[in-house]
Amino acid sequence: MKNLKNVLIVISFSIFVLVSLIFADTTWVSGDIEGGVWDLDGSPYIIQDMPTLLEGEELTIDPGVTVILYPGEALIIENAVLLARGNAEDSIRFLPYSWNLWDEWLGIAVVGRAPRVEFEYCLFTHQHYGYEYDGAIQFHGGPDAQLSVDHCSFINCTTGISTHAGGNVEVRNSFFIRADFGIWNTGQPNNLTISNCVFTEIGAMAGLYGVYVRGGRINHCMFMNCGVYARGETYVENSIFFFPDEDYPFINSPGGELDNEPYIAHNIFNPDRGFSVGDEPLQGLGVIDRVNANDDSTDRYGNIFLDPRLILEGNYPERYYLLDASPCIDAGDPDSDPDPDGTRADIGAFYYPQCNIFIEQEAVEFIEVQTEEFSEAGLEIFNIGVLPLVVDAVTITPEDSPFDIDDDDYFEIQTDSSHTLIIYFFPPEEGEYEAVLLIESNDRDEGELEIPIIGTSLGITDDGTTLPAEFAILGIHPNPFNSRTTITYSLPATSDVSLFLYDLSGRCVSTLVNCHKQPGIHSVVLGSDNLSSGVYFVQIVMSGERRDSCRSLMRKVVLIR
């Protein structure tokens, strides 16, 4: 069945290439390349005669473009800039012209003192050997060279990425399957960072090593049926090593060649496997003598020797997610950055979402609302996890309070999305009112979340008009916001009013109000045009007739695109 699946994949790729060649505009690339843009109108781009992107030039490859390399051909980037940036919907594909094993392409060779190459959402498949070294991407850059690889897949390549010189190499969120090596690094120590990557079915011809490194940092990765061959000062942290079938050491370091040994901490290894770390391994490595915050036994470096408990069903990436009872949860380095849900770092390439729900507002406030009149306020609920957030019920207690909500039934919030609840306040008489909004959801850690609701009602002047009692920013809704938000403020007296928007550097990026205002409740709309995502500060300044009557208030607002 597995062989049939592989055959179907090859046939599907072949049909895709043939259809592209017959029906699409084809661009043949050879000789010197002077930069520019490779777009969908010219796709596929056929590489022949070892074309070279010339020094100082910049080439951009658009999402959805296919690059096909003739047998024995390579694309050479010489002291130039290549930006191959696909996206989650439209990846960039680097494919062979022929599916014959011995007719496969030689890779993308990056050479020179200071080239800059970025690959994002790219697929590399059926690369065989290399231009000078093995590798779908071969990095021979000098000390100022830069290589960035993010959200890429390497399938059936001799080696995914090989680096053989200096410069800076960063590989993130990428998938390596069926290769002799995932990443092979013989460059300068500590110039390589590998994070949140998965290596599986690696090493049929090379000793089952997903990564061969000569210094650098490996963090939050997953090694399935393969390990790490580390020389010198290599940090291996917060990673999963899982060998369910084969009897190979997880981490092998021969020692003797370089002065420093690898540092191996806060990883998980399934039992009955071992290390081979030089002649004098780290003292206490693999010796179980303490427990972590989860009460699981560890060595002095926080390494665990248990089944990591993975889903192991379906395809990448879901196949490598943690199960609910995984010992990897909250077992990473406590000094690492927390997971996106705000909890302690997990071990592995993908964190387990314990806290999907996020609400920035600490309370819902209604200030000086006229009696027997409706007022409303929004409460935005965010899902910051990787699974849907299901809200089962929303209730207000006590039930006889003058507050109400527009949505108290079941609703679902998808990943990276939000839902705004509208809360109403209808005060029957003058006074202060308090209640609690209870949100019940499938969040692992905060299944029940309580938000205070506070409301005060206004008095009436002799002429029947409502006058605020104080100068205040009554609310910014919604916050965080995407396209626009409304800033509401109150003035107890006639004043000159200025309202400014500042970025984190303290630079004033907009003046929203600068005029004379009568007492009362006022509002102004802040739009997101010409603003980038981030944190801003709203400052409102009220100036009366007397010099000492100047007052200022400031509130944070967050723009999320």
N, C-alpha and C positions, 0 to 999 in steps of 0.2 A: 504493500500500500504506500509506503514511504517513497519507494522508487517511482511508483506511478505518479505521485504528487510532484516529484522533481521533474519528471518528463513533461508533465502538463505545464509546469512553470516555464521550462525551456521553450516549449511550443508557443506558449502565450507571448513570451518575449520575442520570439522569431516572427510571429504574426505582426506584432506591434512594429518591429523594425521594417518589415516588408511593406506594410501599409504606409508607414512614414515615408519610405523611399518613393512609393508610387504616387501617393496623393498629396504629399506636402511639398512645399518649396524646399529644395535641398541646397545647402551651401557647402562647397568644397573648400577646405582650409589647408594651405600648404605654404612653405616659405616663411617670410617674415610677417608678423602680425603687428599692426600699428595701433592696437587698442580699439576702443569704441564699445559697442553694445551688441551682444548676440541675443536677439529677441525671437519670439515665437514665429514671426513672419519668415525667418530664415531657417527655422529648425526643420529637420535635424542638420547639425553641422558635422561634416565628415572630415576626420583628421587623416592626413596622409603626408608623407615626405618630411616627418619630424618638424612641424611648424614651431616657431619660437616667438613668444611675446617679447618684443624688443625692450631694452633697458629704458626705464623712465616712462614707459607706456602704461596705461590702465585699461583693463578689459573687464566689463561687467556682463555677466550671464544672467538673463532674466528667469523668473520662475517658470516651470513647465518646459524649458528647453531640453532637447536631447542632444548629447554629444556622442558620436559614434567614431570609434578609433579603428583604423585598418589593422590587420594582423601585423604585429611587430612594430607598431607605431607608438609614439609618445607625444604628449604636448609639453613643451618646455617653457618655463617661466623664468627669464633671466633678468634679475634685478628690476623686476617690474611688479605691477599690482594686478592681481586677479581677484575679483569679487564675484563668487558664484553663490548667490543668495536666493535659494528657493523659499518656500513656505510650507506650512502644514498641509495645505490643499494641493499645491503644485510643486513637487520636488524637481530638482535638476538631475538628469540621468546621464551617467557615463557608462556606455555599453560597448561591447565588442561588435565588429562588423560580421564576424563569423562565430559560430558556437563550437567550432572544432577546438579541442583542448590545446593543440599546438599552434593555433592561429590567433591566440588571444593577444590583447593589447598590452603595452609595456608600462603604462602608468602616466602620471603627471609629475614631471621633474621640476623642482623648484631650486634654482641655483643662484649664486651671487652673494655679495656681501649684505645687501639690505632689501631683498624682495619682501612684499607683504601679500599674503594669500589668505583668503577667507572662504570657507565652504560652510554653507548652512542649508539644511534640508536637502542633502544630495545623496544619490544612490550610486555606489560603485560596485560593479559586478563583473565577474569572469576576467579579472586581470591576471596575467601570467608572467612571472619573473619581473624584469624591470629594465629601465633605461641604463642605469649604472648599478643600482641596487634593486632588490625586490621591493615592491610596494605599489599599491594603487596611487598613493601620494608619497613621493620620495623627496625629502627635504634635505637639501645640501647647503642651507643658508649660512651666511657669516654671522658675526656677533650681533648685528643689528637687524637680522631677518626675523620675520614674524609669520607664524602659521596658526590659524584658528580654525578648528573643526567643531561644529555644533549641530546636533540632531541629524547626523549622517548615518548611513548604513553601508557596511562593507560585506558583500556576500560572494563567496567562492573566489576570493582573491588570494594569491600566494602570500602576500602580507598586506594588511590594511594600510598602515602608515609606517614608514621607516624614516628615521632621522639620523644624520651622520655628521653633523657639524654643530655650530653654536646656535645663537638666536634663541627665541622664545617660542615654545610650542604649547598650545593649550587645546585639549581634546575634551569635549563635554557632551553628555546626553547622547552618546552614539552607540551603535550596535555592530558587533563583529561576530560573524558566523562562518564556519567552514573555511578556515585559513590555516596556513602553517604557523603564522604569528598574527596576533591582532595588531600589536604595536611593537616595533623593534627599534630600540634607541641605543645608539653607540656614540652620541654626541657629548657635549660638555655636561658634567653633572649639574643637577638642579635646574636645568633649563626646560624641564618637561612637567606639565601638570595634566593628570588624567582624572576626570571626575564624572560620576554618575553614568558610567558606561557599563555595558553588558558584553561579556565574552563567553561564547559557547561553541562547542564542537570545533575547538581549535587544536592544532598541533598534530595532525595525522602523520606528518613527516618530520616534526621538529621537537618532539619531546613534551607535548601538552602544556606549552607555556603561552597563555594569552598575551602576556606582556614580558618583554625582555628589555630591561632598563639598566642604564649605567648612571644612576642618580636621578632624582626627581621625586615627585609626590603623586601617590595613587590614593584617591579619597572617594568614599561612597561608590564603589564599583561592585560588580558581581561577576564571579568566575565560576562558570558551570563546566565541570569536567575539564578544567584547565587551571593553571596556577600562574605564579610570577617567578621569573628568574631575575634576581636583583643583584647588582654589583654596586658596591660603594654606598654612599649616603642616600638611601632611598627610604621614603616614608610610606608605609602601607597602613592605612587607617580606615576605620568605619566601613569595611568591605566584607562581602560574603564569599566564602570559598566552599563550594559544594561538589563533592565527588561521590555520587551515589553508587557508581559502578566500578571505577578504576582505582587502583592502588598506587597513587603517585603523591609525592610531597606537595603540599600547597605552595610553599615558598622555598625556593632553592637559591642559596647564595654560597658560592664556593669559597669566598674569603681569600685573603692572601694577595689578591691583585690590587685592591685599593685599601686605603687606610681605614675607612669607616665601614661599619656593618649597617644593614638595614634596621630601621626602627619600625616595629610591628606592634600596633596597639589598637584596641577597641574593634577587633574583627571577630567574625564568627566562623568556625570551622566545624564541619560535621565530625563526629567522633571517629577514632581509630585511623586517623591520618596523621602525618607528621610534618616536621620541618627539616630542612637541611641548611643550616645557617653557619657556614664557615667552620673553622676549627674551634672557635670559642664563641658560641651563640650568646645572645643577650641573656644575662643572668636572670633566671626565674621565668624565661619564656616557656610557656606551656605547662608550668608547674601550678596546679590549682591550689590556691591557698587563701582565697577570700571570696566575697560575694559582692555583686553590684547592687544598684538601687532597686532592681527587680527581684532580688534574692536569688539570682542565678550565680553559680560558681564561676570564677574567673581566675586567670593568673594575675600577676602584679601589674600587667599592662592593660587589663580590662578585656583580654581576649576570652571568648566563650567557645566551648566545645560541645555544641548541641545541634540538633536538626534546626535549620533556620525557619522551617515551616513556610514554604512558598506555595502559591496557587498551583503552579506547574500544569496549567491547562490553558488551551487557547494559544494565541500568538503573542509576539512582542508588541507592546510592553506588558500587557496584562498578565502574561504567563509568569512574570518575575515579581509580581506584587507580593507583599507580605500578607499572611493570614492574620486573623484577629488575635490568635494566641501566640504569635511569633515572639521568640525571645529577643529578636532584633529591635523591637519597639522600645524606644527610650534608652537603648543600651549603647549608644554612640558616645564619643568623647564629650564629656560634660562641658568642656571649654570651647567646643565647636559652636558655630552659629546655630541657633535653634531651627527646627523645621518650619516650613511656611505656616503651619497651624499654631506656632508659638510654643510647642512642646520641645523637650530635649531631643537632640538629634537621634534619629534611628540609624541602624546599620543597614547598608545596602544602597542600591542605586535609586530606589523609590521609597519615599517615606510613607508610613501608614497614617492616613488622615484621622487624627483623634478629635480634632476640634474644627469641624467644618464651618460652624456658625461664627460670624463676627459682626458685632454691632459697636460702632464707635461711640455713639451717644451713651452717656451714663444715665441719663434721665430724659423724660419728656416733660417740658415745662410750658405752661400757659401763664402769662403774666398780664394782670390787669385787664381781664376780659370783661366787657359789659354784661351785667346780669341779664338773663333771659335772651342772650344772643349766642349763636353758634360760633365757635372758633375751631380750627383744625390744625394739626401738626403731623408731619411725616416721620416715620421711623424706618430707616433703611436697613434691611437684613442682608448680609453678604454671605455667599458660600465660597470660602477660600480653600476648600478641600479638593480632592480629585474624584469624588463620588457625589451623586445628587444628594442635596439636603432636603429631607422631607419634614415639613412642619405639620404636625398632627392636629394641634389645637392652639388657639390664642384666646386667653380669657383675661378679664379684668376683675379684681377683687378690691373692695367689696362690690357686690353686684348692684347695690343701690347708689353707687357713686355717680356724679354727673358726667362721667366719661363713657365713651363708647368707641367701638372700632368698626371698620367697614368690612373686615375679612376675618372671620373666626373659624373658618373651615380648613380642611386639608389643602395645602398647596406645596409645590415642589420647586426648588431653586437649583438650576443646573450649575455646574462648575464655572467659576469666574463670572457669576451672574449675581443679581440682587433682586430683592422684592421690597417694595415700600408699603408699609402699613400706614393707613390714615387713622389717626386718633382724634375723636371729637370731644369738645368740652362745652357744656351747656349749663352754666352756673345758675341755679334758681334764685340765689340771693347773694348779697355781699359776704365775703369771707375767704378762707383758705381751705383747699380740698387736697386730699392725698389718696392715692390708690396704687396698686401694683399690677403691672402687665406681665402675665405669665406666658412664656413661649415654650411649647413642648415640641421636641423634634427628635430625629434619629441620631443627633450628635453623640459621639461616644462618651465624651467627658462632661458635656453641658447639655444633657437631655432636657433639663428644665432650667430656663433662664428667666430671671426676674428683673424687670426694668421699672424703677419708680416713676409715677406720674404725679406731677404737682401742678395745681392751678390756683390762681387768685382772681377774684372778681373786682371790678372797678367801682368806685363811688360815682355819684352824679353831682355836677356843679349846679349853681342856682339857675343858670340859663339852660340846663338840660344837656350840656355837652360833656363828653368824657375827657378828662385830662389825666395823662400819665403822672404817676407820683415821682418817677425817677428817670434819669438818663440811662438807657440800657440798650444793649443788643439783644433783642427778644428771640432771635433765632436765625439760623442759616439752613435753609432746606431746599433740596437735599444736601447732605454733607457726609461723605464724599459725593461729588457730582460728576456728571459726564459732559453734558452740553451746556447746561445753565443751572443756576441756583438763585434763590431769592433771599436777600438780606433784609431783615425787618428790625427796626429800631424805634425807640420812643424818646420824645423830647418833652420835658415838663414845662419848658418856657420857650419863647421866641429866641432863636439862636442863629448864628452863622455856623453852617455845618460843612465839614469836609470829610469825605470817605475815600481812603486810599487802599490799594492792594500792593503788598510787598512780597517778593520772593525770599527764599531762604538766605540769600546773600545780603538782604536789606535794601535791595534796589526797588524803587517804586515803579511798578509795571503798568499801573492804571490809576486814574482818578475818576471815581464813579459819581461823586457828588461834590459840589463846591458852590454853595449858594445859601441864601437866607431862607430859613424854614420856620413855619408856625408850630406851636406846640401840638402834640398828637402822635399818632402811630404812622410811621412812614416805611416804605420799602423800596428797594432798588434791585434790579436784576443784574447778576454777574454772568456774562457769557464766556465760553471757553475759547472763542476765536483768538488766534495769535498767542495762546498760552500752551505750554507743554505740560505733560503730566507731572504732578509733584505737590509739595506742600506750600501753601501761601498763607499770608496773614492779612486779615482785614482790620484796618484801623479807622475808627471814626472819631472825629474831633469836634466838640461843641464849644463855641465861643460866645459868651454873653457880652453885655455892655461893659461890665467891669473887667479889668485886666485879670483879676484873680479868679474869675469865674470860668476860665478855660479848663475843660476836662477832656480826657482821652480814654478810649476803650479799644481793646484788641482781641480778636478771636481767630483761631486757626481754621482754614478751609483746605480741603484736599480735592484735587482734580485727578480723576482716573479716566484715561481714554481706553 
